[in-house]
């Protein structure tokens, strides 16, 4: 007989507790425990024998599974070259960022090239989706809409239609009859994702699901979903910026470092063919506190503008604001400038911003951050035809960065005449003729050269 017990489950990470807890000890979320009834069945003393047998790795026959490309190059890049049959892909993002728009555009193109696509919406009616499709100029041939939240009913329709792709928008609205929890609860999200994964693996049909993002920027129920799905994508962007970045954080079939760049317009999300030029389109010449840095995002070199502003603080404690760069890296660069270059930044508010809404995580942007801060502090502009790249050590030395040749080539392609690089990286073998590489070993030398002295 089935027995039931009452437990409290965290809606963020899925941790169970026998009593209510104000703060989750696992994910540190406050007021996330919800009371739920869990059914238990008596376990059998001996498990049923499975038909599957252990196989030696050397004897496993590799089955050929060809990806089929999405007719959107930026989407294709992030997926690793196309959609793998039978894969489960999760796309997360803030409300209104463009998840549904991107999936509707991709599903309409895939319906033309690869056959039927089923688009399941638990938040909108087919009439509402038709209004958006009309605005995007999508006719919808081969694209089937279904307003349903029951996963079992969705899979029944999918079995009948045999689509090339199934889209669930969103997983927080889906539910199964086997669980008593409400839609969006951690148990329903887990159960629905498990059912979709099992069906995708058995049928070979790829499934795309969307997920809401919490205040902390993580997908609701992140550990549950990220462990189950094959690919996790985030659609990011500033609230008032037209650019959207599709970033991969997990991919069992490809690289996790790729990003796709889109621009939101009246006709939907359009691909940005030259992201470096787009990020630098509004840059002005001879601007104080502005430096261009070549960064690497996956296999793609990008040129981004880093801006800095220093100002005498009005309070006792100076503020440090980092937008698009790591806050701890900003503190480290500021400390090195104070200690090694003798700059008096202890009474200065320092604000650093990366234009275009891009977030830079690699330490290769340290030299650009330092140069922008010094430029603003001394009120001296940096040469607008100069780019800078390099990691800063605590001793004030410049350390080598990877893929330096590709960064230099990208800067030369966009018309930059000079680039500051670390001397520790070694000599670059292939240097474009129209750019001068200035290699320095210390931060002091690079800063003085970057400011034209």
C-alpha positions in Angstrom: 0.0 0.0 0.0 1.1 3.6 -0.6 1.9 5.7 2.3 2.1 9.5 2.4 4.1 11.8 4.5 4.4 15.6 4.9 7.7 17.2 4.1 8.9 20.7 3.4 10.7 21.2 0.0 12.8 24.1 -1.0 11.4 25.6 -4.3 14.9 26.7 -5.4 17.1 23.7 -5.0 14.8 20.8 -4.0 16.2 20.1 -0.5 13.8 18.3 1.7 13.2 19.0 5.4 10.9 17.4 8.0 10.0 20.8 9.4 9.8 24.4 8.0 13.0 26.3 7.9 13.3 30.0 7.2 16.6 29.9 5.3 17.6 26.9 3.2 20.9 25.5 4.4 21.7 24.3 0.9 21.1 27.3 -1.4 20.7 30.0 1.3 17.3 31.1 -0.1 14.9 32.7 2.4 11.3 31.6 2.8 11.6 29.0 0.0 10.2 25.9 1.9 6.7 24.8 1.0 4.8 22.0 2.6 4.0 19.1 0.3 2.6 15.6 0.6 4.9 12.9 -0.8 3.6 9.4 -1.6 5.8 6.5 -0.7 5.6 2.9 -2.0 7.1 -0.1 -0.3 10.4 -1.0 -2.0 10.8 -4.5 -3.2 13.5 -6.6 -1.6 15.0 -7.4 -5.0 14.9 -5.2 -8.0 13.5 -6.6 -11.3 16.2 -7.7 -13.7 16.8 -5.3 -16.5 17.0 -6.3 -20.1 20.1 -4.1 -20.5 23.5 -5.7 -20.0 26.9 -4.1 -19.2 29.0 -3.4 -22.3 32.7 -2.9 -22.6 33.5 0.6 -23.8 35.7 -0.7 -26.7 32.9 -2.8 -28.0 30.2 -0.1 -27.9 29.1 0.7 -31.5 28.8 4.4 -32.1 25.5 5.3 -33.7 25.7 8.1 -36.2 23.6 11.0 -35.0 23.7 14.0 -37.4 22.8 17.4 -36.1 20.3 19.4 -38.0 21.2 23.1 -38.1 18.9 25.9 -37.0 18.5 28.5 -39.9 19.8 31.2 -37.4 23.6 31.2 -37.4 24.0 32.8 -34.0 21.7 30.2 -32.5 23.6 27.5 -34.3 26.9 28.7 -32.9 25.7 28.5 -29.3 24.3 25.0 -29.7 27.6 23.8 -31.0 26.7 23.4 -34.7 23.0 22.4 -34.6 20.4 20.5 -32.7 21.2 16.9 -31.6 18.3 14.5 -32.1 16.8 13.4 -28.7 18.3 16.3 -26.8 16.6 18.3 -24.1 17.5 22.1 -24.2 16.7 24.6 -21.5 16.5 28.3 -22.3 16.3 30.7 -19.4 15.9 34.5 -19.1 14.1 37.3 -17.5 10.5 38.0 -18.4 10.2 40.0 -21.6 13.8 39.4 -22.6 12.8 37.6 -25.9 12.8 33.8 -25.1 9.4 33.2 -26.7 10.2 35.5 -29.7 13.4 33.7 -30.4 11.8 30.2 -30.2 8.9 31.3 -32.4 11.3 32.6 -35.0 13.4 29.4 -34.9 10.4 27.1 -34.9 8.9 28.8 -37.9 12.2 28.4 -39.9 12.7 24.8 -38.8 9.1 24.0 -39.8 10.0 25.1 -43.4 13.3 23.2 -43.6 12.7 20.0 -41.4 9.0 19.4 -41.1 6.4 19.8 -38.4 7.2 21.7 -35.2 4.9 21.6 -32.2 4.9 24.8 -30.0 3.2 24.2 -26.6 2.3 27.3 -24.6 1.0 27.2 -21.1 0.9 31.0 -20.7 -0.6 32.2 -24.0 -3.5 31.2 -26.2 -3.0 30.4 -29.9 -4.7 33.7 -30.7 -2.1 35.6 -28.7 0.7 33.7 -30.3 -0.8 34.5 -33.7 -0.7 38.2 -32.9 3.0 38.0 -32.2 3.6 35.9 -35.3 1.8 38.4 -37.5 4.0 41.2 -36.1 7.1 39.1 -36.8 6.0 38.3 -40.3 5.6 34.6 -39.6 3.1 32.7 -41.7 3.3 29.5 -39.6 3.1 26.8 -42.2 4.0 23.5 -40.5 4.0 25.1 -37.1 1.4 23.6 -34.8 0.2 25.6 -31.7 -1.1 23.8 -28.5 -2.3 25.6 -25.4 -1.9 22.8 -22.8 -0.2 22.4 -19.4 -0.7 18.6 -18.9 2.6 16.9 -20.0 0.8 13.6 -20.7 -1.7 15.3 -23.0 1.2 17.1 -24.8 3.1 13.9 -25.4 0.0 12.2 -26.8 -0.4 15.0 -29.4 3.3 14.8 -30.1 3.1 11.1 -30.7 0.3 11.6 -33.3 2.0 14.5 -35.1 5.6 13.1 -35.0 7.3 16.6 -35.1 10.9 17.4 -35.8 11.0 19.6 -32.7 8.8 20.1 -29.6 8.8 23.4 -27.7 7.5 23.8 -24.1 6.9 27.4 -23.0 7.3 27.3 -20.1 8.3 24.4 -17.8 6.9 26.2 -14.8 3.4 25.9 -16.2 3.6 22.2 -16.9 2.3 19.5 -14.6 1.7 15.8 -14.5 -1.2 13.8 -13.0 1.2 11.6 -11.0 2.1 14.4 -8.5 -0.2 16.3 -6.3 1.9 19.5 -6.2 0.8 22.7 -8.0 2.3 23.8 -11.3 5.6 25.4 -10.8 6.5 23.6 -7.6 9.8 21.8 -7.4 8.3 18.4 -7.6 6.1 19.2 -10.6 9.1 20.8 -12.4 11.3 17.8 -11.7 8.6 15.3 -12.7 7.7 17.2 -15.9 11.3 17.6 -17.0 11.9 13.9 -16.4 8.9 12.9 -18.5 10.0 15.2 -21.3 13.6 13.9 -21.1 12.5 10.2 -21.3 10.2 10.9 -24.3 13.0 12.8 -26.1 15.5 10.0 -25.6 13.1 7.3 -26.7 11.6 9.1 -29.7 14.7 10.9 -30.9 12.8 14.2 -31.1 14.6 17.2 -29.6 12.7 19.2 -26.9 13.2 22.9 -26.1 11.9 24.2 -22.8 12.0 27.7 -21.3 12.4 28.5 -17.7 11.8 31.6 -15.6 14.6 33.4 -13.8 14.6 34.2 -10.1 15.7 37.6 -8.6 19.2 36.1 -8.1 19.5 35.5 -11.9 19.2 31.7 -11.8 16.6 29.6 -13.4 13.8 28.7 -11.0 14.6 25.2 -9.7 18.1 25.5 -11.2 19.8 22.4 -9.8 16.9 20.2 -10.7 16.6 21.4 -14.3 20.3 21.8 -15.0 21.1 18.3 -13.9 18.4 16.8 -16.1 18.7 18.7 -19.4 21.5 18.3 -21.9 22.0 22.0 -22.8 21.4 25.1 -20.7 21.2 28.5 -22.5 20.7 32.0 -21.0 19.2 34.9 -22.9 20.7 38.0 -21.3 20.5 41.8 -21.9 20.3 45.1 -20.3 16.8 46.4 -19.6 17.1 49.4 -21.9 19.5 47.9 -24.4 18.5 46.5 -27.8 21.2 43.8 -27.7 20.6 40.3 -26.5 23.2 37.7 -25.7 22.5 34.0 -25.9 25.0 32.4 -23.6 25.7 28.6 -23.1 26.5 27.5 -19.6 26.1 23.7 -20.1 26.4 21.6 -23.3 26.9 17.9 -23.4 27.5 18.1 -27.2 29.8 21.1 -27.6 31.6 24.1 -26.1 30.1 26.0 -23.2 32.0 29.2 -24.0 30.0 30.4 -27.1 27.7 33.3 -27.2 25.2 34.5 -29.8 24.5 38.2 -30.3 21.1 39.5 -31.4 19.4 42.9 -31.7 15.8 43.4 -30.7 13.9 45.2 -33.4 10.3 45.5 -34.6 10.6 42.3 -36.7 12.0 40.3 -33.7 15.5 39.2 -32.8 17.9 39.8 -35.6 21.4 38.4 -35.8 24.3 40.8 -35.4 26.8 39.8 -38.1 29.7 42.0 -36.7 29.3 42.2 -32.9 32.6 44.1 -32.4 31.5 46.9 -34.7 28.1 47.0 -33.0 29.6 47.3 -29.5 31.9 50.2 -30.7 29.4 51.9 -32.9 28.7 54.8 -30.4 32.3 55.3 -29.3 33.6 58.8 -29.6 37.2 59.7 -30.4 39.5 61.1 -27.7 37.1 60.2 -24.8 38.5 60.4 -21.3 38.2 57.1 -19.4 37.5 54.9 -22.5 39.6 51.9 -23.6 38.9 49.2 -26.2 39.7 45.6 -25.1 39.8 42.5 -27.4 38.2 39.6 -25.4 37.5 36.0 -26.4 34.0 34.6 -26.1 34.2 30.9 -27.0 35.8 30.8 -30.4 35.0 34.4 -31.3 37.1 37.5 -30.6 35.1 40.6 -29.7 36.2 44.2 -29.2 34.4 45.9 -26.4 34.6 49.3 -24.9 35.4 49.7 -21.2 34.6 53.0 -19.5 35.7 54.3 -16.1 34.9 57.3 -14.1 36.6 58.5 -10.9 35.3 61.3 -8.7 36.1 62.6 -5.2 33.7 60.8 -2.8 31.1 62.8 -0.9 31.1 60.2 1.9 33.6 58.8 4.2 33.8 55.4 2.4 34.5 55.6 -1.4 32.3 53.5 -3.6 33.3 50.9 -6.2 30.7 50.1 -8.9 31.3 47.4 -11.5 28.9 46.9 -14.4 29.9 44.1 -16.8 33.2 43.3 -15.0 33.9 41.2 -11.9 33.7 43.3 -8.8 36.7 41.5 -7.2 38.9 42.1 -10.2 38.0 45.8 -10.0 39.1 45.9 -6.4 42.3 44.1 -7.2 43.2 46.5 -10.1 42.5 49.5 -7.9 44.7 48.1 -5.2 47.6 47.5 -7.6 47.2 51.1 -9.0 47.3 52.5 -5.5 50.2 50.4 -4.3 52.5 50.0 -7.4 51.8 53.2 -9.3 51.3 55.4 -6.2 47.9 56.7 -7.3 45.8 58.2 -4.5 42.5 56.5 -5.1 41.5 56.0 -1.5 39.2 59.1 -1.6 37.8 58.4 -5.1 34.5 56.8 -6.2 35.3 54.5 -9.1 32.7 53.3 -11.6 33.6 50.8 -14.4 31.1 49.9 -17.2 31.2 47.7 -20.2 29.1 49.1 -23.0 26.5 47.1 -24.9 25.5 44.9 -21.9 28.3 42.4 -22.3 29.8 40.7 -19.2 33.5 40.1 -19.2 34.8 37.4 -16.9 38.4 36.8 -18.2 41.3 38.5 -16.5 42.6 39.7 -19.9 40.6 42.9 -19.4 42.7 44.0 -16.4 44.9 46.2 -18.4 42.0 47.9 -20.1 40.3 48.5 -16.7 43.5 50.0 -15.3 44.1 52.2 -18.3 40.5 53.5 -18.2 40.8 54.3 -14.4 44.1 56.2 -14.8 42.7 58.1 -17.9 39.7 59.3 -15.9 41.8 60.1 -12.8 44.4 62.1 -14.7 41.7 63.5 -17.1 43.8 62.5 -20.1 42.3 60.7 -23.0 43.6 57.4 -24.4 44.6 57.2 -28.1 41.4 56.3 -29.9 43.4 54.1 -32.3 44.9 52.0 -29.5 43.5 48.8 -27.9 44.8 47.1 -24.7 44.8 43.5 -23.4 46.7 41.9 -20.5 46.3 40.3 -17.1 47.7 42.3 -14.1 49.6 40.5 -11.3 49.7 41.8 -7.7 53.3 42.9 -8.2 52.3 45.2 -11.1 53.6 42.9 -13.8 51.7 42.1 -17.0 51.0 38.4 -17.5 50.3 36.5 -20.7 46.8 36.0 -22.1 45.7 33.1 -24.4 44.9 33.5 -28.1 46.8 36.8 -28.4 47.2 36.5 -32.1 43.4 36.3 -32.7 42.9 39.4 -30.5 45.5 41.4 -32.4 44.0 40.3 -35.8 40.5 41.4 -34.7 41.8 44.8 -33.5 43.6 45.3 -36.9 40.5 44.3 -38.8 38.5 47.1 -37.2 41.1 49.7 -37.9 43.1 50.0 -34.7 46.7 51.0 -35.3 48.3 50.1 -32.0 47.7 47.5 -29.3 49.2 47.1 -25.8 50.1 43.5 -24.9 52.1 41.7 -22.2 55.7 41.0 -23.1 55.4 37.7 -21.2 53.2 36.2 -24.0 56.2 35.9 -26.3 56.6 37.2 -29.8 53.5 37.1 -32.1 54.4 35.3 -35.3 51.6 36.5 -37.5 51.1 40.3 -37.1 49.0 42.2 -39.6 50.9 44.9 -41.4 48.6 47.8 -40.4 48.9 47.4 -36.6 51.8 48.0 -34.2 52.2 45.6 -31.2 53.5 47.4 -28.1 54.7 44.8 -25.6 55.5 45.8 -22.0 56.4 43.8 -18.9 55.0 46.1 -16.2 51.8 48.0 -15.7 53.6 51.3 -15.2 55.2 51.2 -18.6 52.0 50.2 -20.3 50.0 53.0 -18.6 52.5 55.7 -19.5 52.6 54.5 -23.1 48.8 54.2 -23.3 48.3 57.8 -22.2 50.7 59.0 -24.8 53.7 59.8 -22.6 
